[in-house]
Amino acid sequence: MLVGVISDTHDHMENIRKAIKIFKERGINIILHAGDFVSPFTWRAFKDFDGEIYGVFGNNDGDRVLLKKMYGDRIQKQIRKIEIDGKKIALMHEPQMIEELALSGNFDLIVYGHMHEVDIRRINNTLIINPGEACGWLYGKATLVLLDLKNLIPEVITL
């Protein structure tokens, strides 16, 4: 099963639509969004995704009341614990205690954002992924990750 991993969309509607198109083309029906959607109007693009969205609030998500109204339970406070196909996942925005979480052995996958740079590494049996910035605003390179969840094999995609 492939899942889409994205973060730091920061209102970049064109790149959100590009990401959704890639997810659809690759048959992805689950998105993990590691925060910083930013404005509630981003829902206008994400609502076209025919699958599950698991997201967390980021530090730039200002209008959390309206974001929650638009996204519902798809967006929650961090650190969010999720289990998909037997894989235990920690989803967060800021890199809080990543090493400690990985060393605990309680998670197969830790997904975070905030840093706007791709970070893919393993600590023991835990895969850690920061998909970079989907917006491309900070470093000029918009990225996301497609993840083979069964085998925990990531693929970085440039938008």
Number of C-alpha atoms within 10 A of each C-alpha: 14 21 22 27 29 29 31 32 29 21 19 17 17 13 19 23 17 14 27 21 14 17 22 16 9 13 14 20 16 19 22 23 29 33 30 23 29 21 18 19 14 20 17 12 17 18 13 12 19 13 15 13 18 20 26 25 25 25 13 15 18 15 11 18 11 13 22 15 11 17 18 11 12 16 22 20 14 19 20 18 12 15 12 12 8 10 14 17 22 23 27 29 26 19 16 12 9 17 15 10 16 21 14 11 13 13 20 21 22 23 27 32 28 21 17 24 18 18 15 16 11 15 15 12 13 22 19 23 23 27 32 30 27 29 26 20 14 11 11 11 16 23 26 27 26 21 19 14 18 13 9 16 12 20 15 15 14 14 16
